[in-house]
Amino acid sequence: MPPPLFPRLQTSPPTRTEVATGVPAAAQDRPKPRRVVRWIMTNPQHLAAADAAELKEIRMACPHLDAAARHVHDFAEMLHHLRGDQLPDWMERVLADDLPALHSLVSGLRRDFDAVTAGLSTPCSFGQIEGHVTRVKLIKRNGLRPSQPRPPTPTRTPGPMTLRHHKIPDRVEKRERSHAAARSSARSPEAGRPTAHGTP
């Protein structure tokens, strides 16, 4: 009788985590692609020992990922040490490997080869200026172009309620005039004297 293909599944029941997520424990222990990308983009001197060991195992298991990590490291060294003269050799090494994503990057670098070479050879950088320009553009876009446009204000036709409201200022004005006359008569010294009819 041949040995079972999945002895663990036949000898031991799944764990609670496997039942809850539906993913085997072996697959849960694998690092996510975003974490692997962060390991590749990090300086090897600043990488933790456990992360460096795991990245080494991943690179040994995947030749394409190993080649991509090697090209990323070479480009970082070229950028850090301002060796723009090594860019043509780096581009040729990238094209020699089967990495379509990096091939498109090389095509973009060739379209603006002189500017990229100058950027890799001179110590000056416009990164801070470009950052401020991007921030100003973002503020301007958020102020002038809101994410959700406001709906148009509906027009209201004049109705009975609107016509009746036009009479309210007249009544308010008459009431104010009567109150003002009462106040002025109360201040007058002749307000308390009796009149011909016997009323004050």
Residue pairs with C-beta under 8 A, 6 or more apart in sequence:
4 10
14 24
15 25
17 25
17 28
18 24
18 25
18 28
21 28
31 39
31 54
31 58
36 55
36 58
36 65
39 47
39 51
39 52
39 54
39 55
40 55
40 68
40 69
40 72
41 72
43 76
44 52
44 73
47 55
55 69
58 65
59 65
59 66
59 69
60 66
64 97
64 98
64 99
67 97
67 99
68 99
68 101
68 102
71 90
71 93
71 94
71 97
71 99
71 102
74 90
74 93
75 90
77 83
78 84
78 86
78 87
78 90
78 120
79 120
82 120
82 121
82 122
82 123
83 120
83 121
84 116
84 117
84 118
84 119
84 120
84 121
85 117
85 121
87 109
87 113
87 116
87 117
87 120
91 106
91 109
91 110
94 102
94 103
94 105
94 106
95 103
95 106
109 116
185 191
191 200
192 200
193 200
194 200
